[in-house]
Amino acid sequence: VQLQASGGGSVQTGDSLRLSCAATERTFSLGIMGWFRQVPGKEREFVAAINWLGGGIFYADSVKGRFTISKVNAQSTVHLQMNSLKPEDTAVYYCAADDNRKIATSVPLGYLYDWWGQGTQVTVSS
């Protein structure tokens, strides 16, 4: 499987961006897709995820109310709508997927995801 992420860019505080990630060359049934982010020198951080066949949508506390994750089943694509962006949202955003859906306590654990996209830079300036 390949995860192709797109949609990053440079914006001002309060602006919006929409990230997309498509799972291609897939030979398994999707269990979960989500987004993580990483700033140089810091650990990778969970952002949001969605269990593919129902069973929950999950957000990090830092993005609740501002970010929305959604999916398009037919396209094996997940979108991350990011509104009211803040400078602290600046990071490289990575799409992740796994063939197992996850319970809430496991969703933020990046090592449980088998597939990762190439990352897309999001820069928010004040």
Secondary structure, 3 states (H helix, E strand, C coil): CEEEEECCEEEECCCCEEEEEEEECCCCCCCEEEEEEECCCCCCEEEEEEECCCCCEEECCCCCCCEEEEEEHHHCEEEEEECCCCHHHCEEEEEEEECCCCCCCCCCCHHHCCEECCCEEEEEEC
